[in-house]
Amino acid sequence: MISNRSVPADTILPHIAYEDVEAASAWLSNAFGFVERYRYGDPLSGAQMRAGNAWIMLHRVRQERATPKKLGAATQSLTVFIENVEAHYQRAKTAGATIVEELHETVYGELQYAAEDPDGHHWLFSRHARDVSPEQWGAVVAHAADTSG
């Protein structure tokens, strides 16, 4: 595989539409701790950001894209694993994020909370709290996970 300095290999890079990329980048940095890696366009039309190993691309809304807030419907949920989810939760609340799910431990062993950004994107921030097999909380495992990388 050819290496590309824009984003690490084997990384999922969701592309998220925002009305104002510059405002979204500032808000995501302040509320969720994302760091802008690069931006492009004049006027600004996109930016790549990361928080630890979580990578995202922000794009300005165009004719074929809209924000969940504009659509009046949820379009996706993005999960980001954060080591200190408790501090992250407090940071998001202090920054004015709309908390849609309070910090709690799930039946599948995650300590998590959910928030919505100003354009209506749903974010879930989580930390592994305890090791629970999928069978223990009621999931049906289709096949063993491939951990070979």
Steps between C-alpha positions, in 0.01 A plus 500: 500500500629848418537720806314831496584779744144636491357224719633173646419173323214287637321806635132575459470865405139619521414808294262728688307792349489834682342832408817685611821293501702763686241532778460121517877450528522752784199347678626141466840610634350681797226253595644163398877557486548441129812657347498632146767335286444692177239705318438585136299718265444871458246550635567223751327183380661221701724404790648183644497460878600239753458414866748227589443225243161639392514679164226705330461712189280809513339617176294806428140417414442479126192425295526123553576525874312635798541506875275295728367827646402624153344163410316477831616140538792301641740391228766305690670457833876527537669311784836618629688304766651733761717385790381763748134510400398657833716811438391504137136500609562798733686686223213449255241614755705808589535587130121489459463171313146365503526184710245250369614204711653554843825325597416141597628143481331279240411131524778432249768650726549853364502822700353748257298811431343646188494859379373697203702771329349829374426352154319201653765229459475229768823416684557213742810511720594177671763320708522128566393461863497121529553200277165353402463247219223569248326177606484624862281797406283314249671542163527212255856468371505423127870404494815546704664839465805516276772660710784436254496868393 
